[in-house]
Amino acid sequence: MTLEELVACDNAAQKMQTVTAAVEELLVAAQRQDRLTVGVYESAKLMNVDPDSVVLCLLAIDEEEEDDIALQIHFTLIQSFCCDNDINIVRVSGMQRLAQLLGEPAETQGTSEARDLHCLLVTNPHTDAWKSHGLVEVASYCEESRGNNQWVPYISLQER
């Protein structure tokens, strides 16, 4: 491996860490400011009513759920809608970390049903000019990925 290749690999890894941290920061801020819609069904309802308020769509799935055909169909439809409406999309793995970030209770013995974290929408109402460093960073990453013909970039949230 040449020096240039090593530097490129290091830069890519550093960029991924930066984007992952930005996504985590963005999710926490969006939830705190009531700008986060959680769940496939809830997300579909919002996109039907006010797609212009959606600035980012996160589709979360772990490896063991990759074979869930119904979920993959939902994701395909959501991705298509997002592409048609110029909404940035990111695929995310690390459902446990996602649950931690959103303050979901640890799984208990079936006492309560956990929220559906497979689709998350970050919104920015038209009346507000909410600027988040995390949102800017993630939007830049999505644009860069599209420039490299990766229409739905992927990040992995690591447990801490």
C-alpha positions in Angstrom: 0.0 0.0 0.0 1.4 3.4 -1.0 1.5 6.4 1.3 -1.3 8.1 -0.7 -3.5 5.0 -0.2 -2.8 4.9 3.5 -3.6 8.6 3.9 -6.8 8.1 1.8 -7.9 5.2 4.1 -7.1 7.2 7.2 -9.1 10.2 5.8 -12.1 8.0 5.0 -12.1 6.4 8.5 -11.8 9.9 10.1 -14.7 11.2 7.8 -16.9 8.2 8.9 -16.2 8.9 12.6 -17.1 12.5 12.0 -20.3 11.7 10.2 -21.3 9.1 12.8 -20.8 11.6 15.6 -22.8 14.2 13.7 -25.7 11.8 13.2 -25.7 11.0 16.9 -25.5 14.7 17.9 -28.3 15.5 15.4 -30.6 12.8 16.7 -30.3 13.9 20.3 -30.8 17.6 19.4 -33.8 16.8 17.1 -35.5 14.7 19.7 -34.9 17.4 22.4 -36.4 20.0 20.1 -39.3 17.8 19.0 -38.1 17.6 15.4 -37.8 13.8 15.3 -40.5 11.5 13.9 -40.0 7.8 14.9 -41.4 4.8 13.2 -42.2 3.6 9.7 -45.9 4.3 9.9 -45.5 7.7 11.6 -42.9 8.7 9.1 -45.1 7.7 6.1 -47.9 9.8 7.5 -45.7 12.9 8.0 -44.2 12.6 4.5 -47.7 12.3 3.0 -48.8 15.5 4.8 -45.7 17.7 4.8 -42.7 16.3 2.9 -41.1 19.7 2.6 -40.5 19.8 6.3 -38.4 16.6 6.2 -34.6 17.3 5.9 -33.2 13.8 6.7 -34.4 10.2 6.7 -32.6 7.6 8.6 -33.4 3.9 7.8 -32.1 1.7 10.6 -31.6 -2.0 10.4 -29.3 -4.6 11.9 -27.9 -7.6 10.1 -30.3 -10.1 11.6 -33.2 -8.1 10.2 -31.9 -7.9 6.6 -34.1 -10.8 5.6 -37.3 -9.1 6.7 -39.1 -8.7 3.3 -41.8 -6.4 4.7 -39.3 -4.1 6.2 -37.3 -4.0 2.9 -40.4 -3.2 1.0 -41.1 -0.3 3.4 -37.5 0.9 3.0 -37.7 0.8 -0.8 -40.9 2.8 -0.9 -39.5 5.4 1.6 -36.2 5.7 -0.3 -38.1 6.3 -3.5 -40.3 9.0 -1.9 -37.2 10.6 -0.4 -35.4 10.7 -3.7 -38.4 12.2 -5.5 -38.6 14.9 -2.8 -34.9 15.7 -2.4 -34.7 14.4 1.1 -31.3 13.1 2.3 -31.3 9.4 3.3 -28.8 7.5 5.4 -28.9 3.7 6.1 -27.8 3.0 9.7 -26.9 -0.1 11.6 -26.6 -0.3 15.4 -30.1 -0.5 16.7 -29.0 -0.8 20.3 -26.9 2.4 20.1 -29.8 4.1 18.4 -32.1 3.1 21.2 -29.5 4.4 23.7 -29.3 7.8 22.0 -33.1 8.1 22.0 -33.4 7.1 25.6 -35.4 4.0 24.9 -35.8 1.8 28.0 -33.7 -1.3 28.0 -35.6 -4.4 26.9 -37.7 -5.7 29.7 -39.6 -8.9 29.9 -42.4 -7.9 27.5 -43.8 -5.3 29.8 -44.0 -2.6 27.1 -43.6 -2.7 23.4 -40.6 -0.8 22.1 -41.0 2.0 19.6 -40.2 1.2 16.0 -36.8 2.7 15.4 -36.5 1.5 11.8 -37.3 4.9 10.2 -36.5 8.3 11.7 -37.2 11.6 10.1 -35.6 14.9 11.1 -37.8 17.8 10.4 -37.2 21.5 10.0 -40.5 23.5 9.9 -40.7 26.1 7.2 -41.2 28.9 9.8 -37.9 28.1 11.5 -34.3 28.3 10.3 -32.9 25.6 12.6 -29.2 25.2 11.9 -27.4 22.3 13.4 -23.8 21.5 12.8 -24.7 17.8 12.8 -27.3 18.4 10.1 -24.9 20.4 7.9 -22.2 17.6 8.3 -24.7 14.8 7.4 -26.1 16.7 4.5 -22.6 17.3 3.2 -21.8 13.6 3.5 -25.0 12.6 1.7 -24.2 15.0 -1.2 -20.6 13.7 -1.4 -21.9 10.1 -1.4 -24.3 10.9 -4.3 -21.4 12.4 -6.2 -19.7 9.0 -5.8 -22.9 7.2 -7.1 -23.8 5.9 -3.6 -27.4 7.2 -3.4 -28.0 5.8 0.1 -24.9 6.1 2.2 -24.4 3.7 5.1 -23.0 4.4 8.6 -22.7 2.1 11.6 -23.4 3.3 15.1 -21.1 1.7 17.6 -22.2 0.8 21.1 -20.4 2.6 23.9 
